[in-house]
Amino acid sequence: MKQLMMIGFGAMASEVYAHLPDDLKLKWIVVPASSKAAVQAKVSQEIQVISSIEECLGEPDYVVEVAGQAAVHEHAKKILQRGWSLGLISVGTLANLDLFTDLKATAEKNGAHLHVLAGAIAGIDGISAAKEGGLERVIYKGCKSPKSWRGSYAEQLIDLDQVREAQVFYRGTARDAALKFPANANVAATIALAGVGMDDTIVELTVDPAINKNKHTIEVEGRFGKMQIELVGVPLETNPKTSTLAALSVIRACRHSVDAVQI
């Protein structure tokens, strides 16, 4: 029986916990010290709820992060320094070049692996494969309702109260988009890392009052030909800000950590 460590225990983590493969046991949960008691009350007493990597008495076979960017900054390097493999869902954190360079070097030095999970988007395997033959153009287009853009940098670029039809309000690089729109950073950053990089991936963001779900479109051209991938995401019932597919991608990563045959 392999053992799992989970960083964070919010809505996404609860979904992952409920659907873990039978031969992978959740042994450790890492949360802020102020949350330890509340989280421990929700799970089996056999699971150790801790607030730092140093408190872990043992060695997980796999670690998944489902906690957000602050947790990546706090825990990721310590995990990789121990040679443990880490599945990362808060991929937008890697738009920080210094952090990405540091985590990559740490993983290489200690024989660890940093797994960038697909999250809320599909087609990452195809983009990554196409990159091997050379890519010419990668564009990510994200479209949401005015309500979904409230509280973000979008409010500085467009009057959301006056939008009557679909409007593009931002166009820039994946790195810039990830830094300016942290709530939307994960998809853009994942596509960029799979393809032509943070500074050559174009991001186009749209507000559309006629939709009530998040729409993602990827356009890719290269030696392989052309592809267009479109996905309309449904949020988790327990947290409308979290993508159901993102949670499922973490479950898939957990399954890969134990399955002999992987697809």
Secondary structure, 3 states (H helix, E strand, C coil): CEEEEEECCCHHHHHHHHCCCCCEEEEEEECCHHHHHHHHCCCCCCCEEECCHHHCCCCCCEEEECCCHHHHHHHHHHHHHCCCCEEECCHHHHHCHHHHHHHHHHHHHHCCCEEECCCCCCCHHHHHHHHCCCEEEEEEEEEECHHHHCCCHHHHCCCHHHCCCCEEEEEEEHHHHHHHCHHHHHHHHHHHHHCCCCCCCEEEEEECCCCCCEEEEEEEEECCEEEEEEEEECEECCEEEEEHHHHHHHHHHHHHCCCCCCC
